[in-house]
Amino acid sequence: MSFSSKIQKYFKNLFITIIEGEESYRVFCKVLKNNKLLSKFDKTFEIAPSDEKLDSSIEDYIISLQEKYNTTYIALLLNSMGQGAIKGTQDKDFQKFSVHADSVKAVKFKTWSSYVSYIDLNWIQKIYKVVGLDFIYSPFVVLYNLLSGYKLRHNLTLYILNQEASMTIGIFKEDTLCFGAFYKIDNSVKLTSSMNDNDWGDEEEESSENLVVLDELDSENPLNLDELEKLDNVNDESNDEEFSDLEEENSLDVPSSLEPDDSNISDLELYGRDLNLFRFLQKALEEYYKNDIYESDFIENAIIFDGYDISEEMIRSMEDDLMLNLEIHKIDIAEAVCDLSVKEAYGEI
């Protein structure tokens, strides 16, 4: 821990965490002094996230907090698709997974690396330039921090971080990453009784096979067309080579336990989200088992850090159809990210 970090702990500090939902922003705050929690509060803005700019009402609220407290730290949970993680820490490891190391900012752990594209970082920096950001965390580093808080499993274990609009998957053996995946979930899809299973095969899907962390912005790498071209090449190679075994994903059989009650519209809507979750989880497991790039062993156990809502039907389907022994831990994702930023600011990680 640096000298400044030691001193800073004895002053009143405000930690702000921003979570982008599907149709809202959540601004979660903690005030600490001398490692003691003085207060915590949060506010939700019913505004859909924008790729262009942060809404002025959110900017005004955060600026008012910055003016009230002498020291503030702002953390953002990353939800963009230009992120991932790989097993290994060398450039050759990135090349193995068709990732251009010079197009991403990487954070290296002992045996694996997380990364995010410079394009995404520059875009985020542009959106939040008025309020500024001290930390950016991907859901993968949050997942890793959560699983590290429990007794690490010696056997291969599937971990899931369930958020409102995304699902993050990490397969770990102890603290070593073996596989990761990040999927966006479109909860705006409204199902009707006239829809059939095949309709889901036509839904547009955004996915990334790997996972990520980012702890701070890097403004020394400007956005340019070369980076865009490199990322296009990454996507082309991934689609052509690494997903060749997944051509039958649209023919997914829906588990009977996930069939909705056609008479209840809320059941139909929950069915849509559950089906997305199941499809993405099945897709990730198929890739892990079938793609030779992974040293895949059979997975029996799964732990879900549930920050949104997983239905009982979904849990039964994962247990029965995917043959997983499940543990469910309810969490507040905003608070988990905030606590991570406290550790970072105080030099404890």
C-alpha positions as CSV (number, residue, x, y, z in Angstrom):
1,M,0.0,0.0,0.0
2,S,1.3,3.4,-0.9
3,F,1.8,6.2,1.6
4,S,-1.0,8.3,0.0
5,S,-3.4,5.3,0.2
6,K,-2.7,4.9,3.9
7,I,-3.3,8.5,4.6
8,Q,-6.4,8.7,2.3
9,K,-8.2,6.1,4.4
10,Y,-8.4,8.5,7.3
11,F,-10.4,11.1,5.4
12,K,-14.0,11.0,4.3
13,N,-14.2,9.4,0.8
14,L,-17.1,8.9,-1.5
15,F,-17.2,5.9,-3.7
16,I,-19.6,6.0,-6.7
17,T,-20.5,3.0,-8.8
18,I,-22.3,3.3,-12.1
19,I,-24.3,0.2,-13.3
20,E,-25.8,0.4,-16.8
21,G,-29.0,-1.6,-17.0
22,E,-31.1,-2.3,-20.0
23,E,-33.3,0.7,-19.6
24,S,-31.8,2.5,-16.7
25,Y,-28.7,3.7,-14.8
26,R,-28.1,2.9,-11.2
27,V,-25.7,5.1,-9.2
28,F,-24.7,3.4,-6.0
29,C,-22.6,5.3,-3.4
30,K,-20.7,4.5,-0.2
31,V,-19.1,7.0,2.2
32,L,-16.2,5.7,4.2
33,K,-13.8,7.2,6.7
34,N,-11.0,5.3,8.5
35,N,-12.3,2.1,6.9
36,K,-15.7,2.6,8.5
37,L,-19.0,2.9,6.5
38,L,-20.7,6.2,7.3
39,S,-23.5,5.9,4.9
40,K,-24.6,4.3,1.6
41,F,-27.3,5.3,-0.8
42,D,-28.3,4.8,-4.4
43,K,-30.4,6.4,-7.1
44,T,-31.9,4.9,-10.3
45,F,-32.4,6.9,-13.5
46,E,-35.0,5.5,-15.8
47,I,-33.0,6.3,-18.9
48,A,-31.8,3.9,-21.5
49,P,-28.0,3.9,-21.8
50,S,-26.7,5.7,-24.9
51,D,-23.7,5.1,-27.1
52,E,-23.3,8.9,-27.6
53,K,-23.3,10.6,-24.3
54,L,-24.3,10.4,-20.6
55,D,-27.7,12.0,-19.9
56,S,-27.3,15.5,-18.3
57,S,-29.5,14.5,-15.3
58,I,-27.0,11.8,-14.4
59,E,-24.0,14.1,-14.9
60,D,-25.6,16.8,-12.8
61,Y,-26.3,14.4,-10.0
62,I,-22.7,13.0,-9.9
63,I,-21.2,16.5,-10.2
64,S,-23.3,17.6,-7.2
65,L,-21.9,14.6,-5.2
66,Q,-18.3,15.5,-6.3
67,E,-18.8,19.1,-5.1
68,K,-20.1,17.8,-1.7
69,Y,-17.2,15.5,-0.9
70,N,-13.5,16.4,-1.2
71,T,-12.5,13.0,-2.5
72,T,-14.6,10.9,-4.8
73,Y,-13.8,7.8,-6.8
74,I,-16.0,6.7,-9.7
75,A,-16.2,3.1,-10.9
76,L,-18.1,1.8,-14.0
77,L,-19.0,-1.8,-14.6
78,L,-18.1,-2.6,-18.2
79,N,-20.8,-4.1,-20.4
80,S,-19.4,-3.8,-23.9
81,M,-18.7,-6.7,-26.2
82,G,-15.1,-5.7,-27.0
83,Q,-13.8,-7.6,-24.0
84,G,-12.4,-11.0,-23.2
85,A,-9.9,-13.1,-21.4
86,I,-7.6,-15.9,-22.2
87,K,-5.6,-18.6,-20.5
88,G,-2.0,-17.4,-20.6
89,T,-0.1,-14.1,-20.3
90,Q,2.2,-14.0,-23.3
91,D,1.6,-12.5,-26.8
92,K,1.6,-16.0,-28.3
93,D,-1.3,-16.9,-26.0
94,F,-3.3,-13.9,-27.4
95,Q,-2.4,-15.0,-30.9
96,K,-3.7,-18.5,-30.1
97,F,-7.1,-17.1,-29.3
98,S,-7.0,-14.8,-32.4
99,V,-6.7,-11.6,-30.3
100,H,-4.3,-8.8,-31.5
101,A,-2.4,-7.9,-28.4
102,D,-1.6,-4.4,-29.6
103,S,-5.3,-3.6,-30.0
104,V,-6.3,-4.3,-26.4
105,K,-5.4,-3.3,-22.9
106,A,-4.5,-6.4,-21.0
107,V,-4.4,-7.0,-17.2
108,K,-2.4,-10.1,-16.4
109,F,-3.0,-12.5,-13.5
110,K,-0.8,-15.4,-12.6
111,T,-1.9,-17.8,-15.3
112,W,-4.4,-15.9,-17.4
113,S,-5.1,-12.5,-18.8
114,S,-8.1,-10.3,-19.2
115,Y,-8.4,-7.6,-21.9
116,V,-10.6,-4.9,-23.4
117,S,-10.2,-3.1,-26.8
118,Y,-8.8,0.3,-26.9
119,I,-11.7,1.3,-29.1
120,D,-14.1,0.5,-26.2
121,L,-12.0,2.4,-23.7
122,N,-11.8,5.5,-25.9
123,W,-15.6,5.4,-26.5
124,I,-16.3,5.0,-22.8
125,Q,-13.9,7.8,-21.9
126,K,-15.8,10.0,-24.4
127,I,-19.2,9.2,-22.9
128,Y,-18.1,9.8,-19.3
129,K,-15.6,12.7,-20.0
130,V,-17.7,15.3,-18.0
131,V,-17.7,13.3,-14.7
132,G,-14.5,11.3,-15.3
133,L,-13.9,7.7,-14.3
134,D,-11.3,6.3,-11.9
135,F,-11.9,2.6,-12.4
136,I,-13.5,0.4,-15.0
137,Y,-14.3,-3.2,-14.1
138,S,-15.5,-5.8,-16.4
139,P,-18.0,-8.3,-15.0
140,F,-15.3,-10.9,-15.2
141,V,-13.1,-9.3,-12.6
142,V,-16.1,-8.9,-10.4
143,L,-16.8,-12.6,-10.9
144,Y,-13.2,-13.5,-10.1
145,N,-13.3,-11.3,-7.0
146,L,-16.5,-13.0,-5.8
147,L,-15.3,-16.5,-6.3
148,S,-12.0,-15.7,-4.6
149,G,-14.1,-14.8,-1.5
150,Y,-15.1,-18.4,-1.2
151,K,-13.0,-21.5,-0.7
152,L,-11.5,-22.1,-4.1
153,R,-12.7,-25.4,-5.7
154,H,-10.0,-27.9,-6.6
155,N,-12.4,-29.5,-9.2
156,L,-13.4,-27.7,-12.4
157,T,-16.3,-25.4,-11.6
158,L,-18.6,-23.3,-13.7
159,Y,-19.2,-19.8,-12.3
160,I,-22.0,-17.5,-13.6
161,L,-22.5,-13.8,-12.9
162,N,-26.2,-13.1,-13.7
163,Q,-27.0,-9.4,-14.4
164,E,-30.1,-7.7,-15.7
165,A,-28.9,-7.5,-19.3
166,S,-26.0,-9.9,-19.5
167,M,-24.5,-13.2,-18.3
168,T,-20.9,-13.8,-17.6
169,I,-19.5,-17.3,-17.5
170,G,-16.1,-18.4,-16.1
171,I,-14.8,-21.9,-15.8
172,F,-12.1,-22.1,-13.2
173,K,-10.0,-24.7,-11.6
174,E,-8.9,-23.2,-8.4
175,D,-7.8,-19.7,-9.5
176,T,-6.9,-20.6,-13.0
177,L,-9.2,-19.6,-15.8
178,C,-10.0,-22.4,-18.3
179,F,-12.8,-20.7,-20.3
180,G,-14.8,-17.5,-20.3
181,A,-17.8,-16.1,-22.1
182,F,-19.9,-12.9,-22.0
183,Y,-23.4,-12.7,-23.5
184,K,-25.8,-9.7,-23.8
185,I,-29.4,-10.6,-22.9
186,D,-32.2,-8.7,-24.6
187,N,-34.9,-8.5,-22.0
188,S,-37.1,-6.3,-24.2
189,V,-38.2,-9.3,-26.3
190,K,-41.9,-9.8,-25.6
191,L,-43.2,-13.2,-26.2
192,T,-46.7,-14.2,-27.3
193,S,-48.3,-17.5,-27.4
194,S,-48.0,-17.5,-31.2
195,M,-44.2,-17.7,-31.0
196,N,-42.6,-21.1,-31.5
197,D,-39.2,-22.4,-30.6
198,N,-37.8,-21.8,-34.0
199,D,-38.4,-18.1,-33.7
200,W,-35.5,-17.9,-31.3
201,G,-33.1,-19.0,-33.9
202,D,-33.7,-15.8,-35.8
203,E,-33.0,-13.5,-32.9
204,E,-29.8,-11.4,-33.4
205,E,-27.1,-12.4,-30.8
206,E,-24.1,-10.6,-29.6
207,S,-21.5,-12.8,-27.9
208,S,-17.9,-13.0,-27.0
209,E,-16.1,-16.2,-26.2
210,N,-13.6,-14.9,-23.7
211,L,-13.6,-12.7,-20.6
212,V,-12.1,-9.5,-19.1
213,V,-11.1,-7.0,-16.5
214,L,-10.0,-3.4,-16.7
215,D,-8.8,-1.4,-13.7
216,E,-8.1,2.0,-15.1
217,L,-8.4,4.1,-18.3
218,D,-5.6,4.4,-20.7
219,S,-5.8,7.6,-22.7
220,E,-2.5,7.3,-24.4
221,N,-3.9,5.1,-27.2
222,P,-6.1,7.2,-29.5
223,L,-8.9,5.7,-31.5
224,N,-7.9,5.0,-35.0
225,L,-8.9,3.1,-38.1
226,D,-6.1,0.5,-37.8
227,E,-7.6,-0.6,-34.5
228,L,-11.0,-0.9,-36.1
229,E,-9.5,-3.1,-38.8
230,K,-7.7,-5.3,-36.4
231,L,-10.9,-5.9,-34.4
232,D,-12.8,-6.7,-37.6
233,N,-10.1,-9.4,-38.3
234,V,-10.6,-10.8,-34.7
235,N,-14.3,-11.1,-35.3
236,D,-13.8,-12.7,-38.7
237,E,-11.3,-15.3,-37.5
238,S,-13.4,-16.1,-34.4
239,N,-16.5,-16.6,-36.5
240,D,-14.8,-18.7,-39.2
241,E,-12.6,-20.9,-37.0
242,E,-13.6,-21.1,-33.4
243,F,-17.3,-21.4,-33.8
244,S,-17.4,-23.9,-36.6
245,D,-18.7,-26.6,-34.3
246,L,-21.7,-24.6,-33.3
247,E,-23.7,-24.4,-36.5
248,E,-26.6,-26.3,-35.0
249,E,-27.2,-23.8,-32.1
250,N,-30.5,-22.6,-33.6
251,S,-32.0,-26.1,-33.3
252,L,-31.9,-25.9,-29.5
253,D,-34.5,-28.1,-27.8
254,V,-36.3,-26.1,-25.1
255,P,-36.4,-28.0,-21.8
256,S,-40.0,-28.9,-20.8
257,S,-39.4,-27.2,-17.5
258,L,-39.0,-23.9,-19.3
259,E,-42.2,-24.0,-21.2
260,P,-44.4,-21.0,-20.4
261,D,-47.9,-20.7,-19.2
262,D,-49.6,-19.2,-22.3
263,S,-52.3,-17.7,-20.1
264,N,-49.9,-15.4,-18.2
265,I,-48.1,-12.7,-20.1
266,S,-45.5,-12.2,-17.3
267,D,-44.7,-15.9,-17.5
268,L,-44.2,-15.5,-21.2
269,E,-41.8,-12.6,-20.7
270,L,-39.8,-14.5,-18.1
271,Y,-39.7,-17.4,-20.4
272,G,-37.9,-15.3,-23.0
273,R,-35.2,-14.3,-20.6
274,D,-34.8,-17.9,-19.2
275,L,-34.6,-19.3,-22.8
276,N,-31.9,-16.8,-23.6
277,L,-29.9,-17.8,-20.5
278,F,-30.3,-21.4,-21.3
279,R,-29.3,-21.0,-24.9
280,F,-26.2,-19.0,-24.1
281,L,-25.1,-21.4,-21.3
282,Q,-25.6,-24.4,-23.6
283,K,-23.7,-22.7,-26.3
284,A,-20.8,-21.9,-24.0
285,L,-20.6,-25.5,-22.7
286,E,-20.7,-26.9,-26.3
287,E,-17.8,-24.7,-27.3
288,Y,-15.8,-25.6,-24.2
289,Y,-16.3,-29.3,-24.8
290,K,-15.9,-29.4,-28.6
291,N,-13.3,-26.8,-29.3
292,D,-9.8,-28.3,-29.2
293,I,-8.3,-25.0,-28.1
294,Y,-9.6,-25.8,-24.6
295,E,-8.4,-28.6,-22.3
296,S,-11.9,-29.5,-21.5
297,D,-12.9,-31.9,-18.6
298,F,-16.4,-32.7,-17.5
299,I,-18.0,-30.1,-15.3
300,E,-20.3,-31.2,-12.5
301,N,-20.6,-28.2,-10.3
302,A,-21.8,-24.6,-10.9
303,I,-22.1,-21.6,-8.7
304,I,-24.3,-18.7,-9.7
305,F,-23.8,-15.2,-8.3
306,D,-27.3,-13.9,-8.9
307,G,-27.6,-10.2,-9.2
308,Y,-30.9,-10.1,-11.0
309,D,-33.3,-13.0,-11.1
310,I,-33.1,-16.6,-12.1
311,S,-36.4,-18.5,-12.0
312,E,-36.9,-21.8,-10.3
313,E,-37.7,-23.3,-13.7
314,M,-34.3,-22.2,-15.0
315,I,-32.5,-23.7,-12.1
316,R,-34.3,-27.0,-12.5
317,S,-33.4,-27.0,-16.2
318,M,-29.7,-26.4,-15.5
319,E,-29.7,-29.2,-12.9
320,D,-31.7,-31.7,-15.0
321,D,-30.9,-31.0,-18.6
322,L,-27.3,-29.8,-18.2
323,M,-26.5,-32.1,-15.3
324,L,-25.1,-29.5,-13.0
325,N,-25.0,-29.4,-9.3
326,L,-25.9,-25.8,-8.4
327,E,-25.2,-23.3,-5.7
328,I,-27.0,-19.9,-5.8
329,H,-25.6,-16.8,-4.0
330,K,-27.7,-13.7,-4.2
331,I,-25.6,-10.6,-4.5
332,D,-25.9,-6.8,-5.1
333,I,-23.7,-6.3,-8.1
334,A,-23.4,-2.5,-7.6
335,E,-22.1,-3.0,-4.0
336,A,-19.7,-5.7,-5.2
337,V,-18.2,-3.3,-7.7
338,C,-18.1,-0.5,-5.1
339,D,-16.3,-2.7,-2.6
340,L,-13.8,-3.7,-5.3
341,S,-13.1,0.0,-6.0
342,V,-12.5,0.6,-2.3
343,K,-9.9,-2.1,-2.2
344,E,-8.3,-0.7,-5.3
345,A,-8.2,2.9,-4.0
346,Y,-6.8,1.9,-0.7
347,G,-4.1,-0.3,-2.3
348,E,-5.4,-3.5,-0.8
349,I,-5.3,-5.4,-4.1
